[in-house]
Amino acid sequence: METRQLGTSGIPITPIIMGTWQAGKRMWVGIEDSETIKSIRAAFEAGITTIDTAEVYGEGHSEQIVAQALSDVRDRAVYATKVFANHLKYDQVIEACDRSLKNLNTDYIDLYQIHWPSGNWNSEVVPIEETMSALNKLKEQGKIRAIGVSNFDSAQIEEAAKYGRIDSLQPPYSLFWRWVEKETMPYCVENNITIIAYSSLAQGILTGKFGADHKFEEGDHRAKSKLFKPENYALVQLALNQLRPIAERHQVSLGNLSLAWLIAQPQTNAIVGARHVEQSVENAKAAEIKLSVEELKEIDTIGRTVTDYLDENPVMWEF
């Protein structure tokens, strides 16, 4: 798989990135460690050498699973992890990074990201200057190679960038969830900040595997997604039906068609999770799909039949 540069860091990342929220198990159902380890390894073998995780995914469990899957090929993998909103004081950032290094069984993290701006999830408000000071110190020490942010808007990125180089933004972004395009994407393009999209398949909706009357198991966080609200979900099903002929024309899955569209957007790469080996192998194929300018516009128009009717709140869930 061809790689792209992460911001100005010189770090090569793959346009399809292995997501490991599910590896932490919390807020998911039916996850088996052995299967997750196999799926991460299969993604790597299929060319997806960039892996995204976070300390909050199962309180370090996801990071530990990544280590079990890839420690023997660490030198050929790119690790991205995140520090949570409740650990953004100077000493907390340093301690959180050291925990992640231990969990990941590595002496450096390629991309270390602020998971949420401080104040979110009932966390204490910490000046971004203090957090960035810690991140810059970790960078000087060689414990991290690049600094990124997640769930920040353009004003918050600009404020953080006063105190150090920001090489990436991780926002929710998919064909059916496009708030980042309004203001934040233009800022990222202008400042050479890589976009690493999460929920790139809109919580699995874009695979087309959920029928019109789908019900999630108890404990599955996806039931709280706004896209599954009845009035939005009806529009989703109509849009999927319009996308199917394009996918069939390319002889690819609906999910991979959506990923191909996403990674064709300015500076955008897509995080995709997988529970099983087959999913990892399938996800990697998305990087090979070539869509014409006309097809990209057609897919864009179909996506807007969903996104134009969403409310003005850019948060995807109603937890």
ABEGO torsion letter per residue (X at the ends): XBBBBBEAAGBBBBABBBBAAAAAGBGBBGBBAAAAAAAAAAAAAAGBABBBBBAABGGGAAAAAAAAAAAAAAAABBBBBBBBAAAABAAAAAAAAAAAAAAAGBABBABBBBABBBGBGGBBBBBAAAAAAAAAAAAAAGABABBBBBGBBAAAAAAAAAAEBBABBBBBBBAABAAAAAAAAAAAAAAGBBBBBBGAAGGGAAAGABBAABBBBBGBAAAABAAABAAAAAAAAAAAAAAAAAAAAAGBBAAAAAAAAAAABBGBBBBBBBABAAAAAAAAAAAABBBBAAAAAAAAAAAAAAAAABBABABABBX
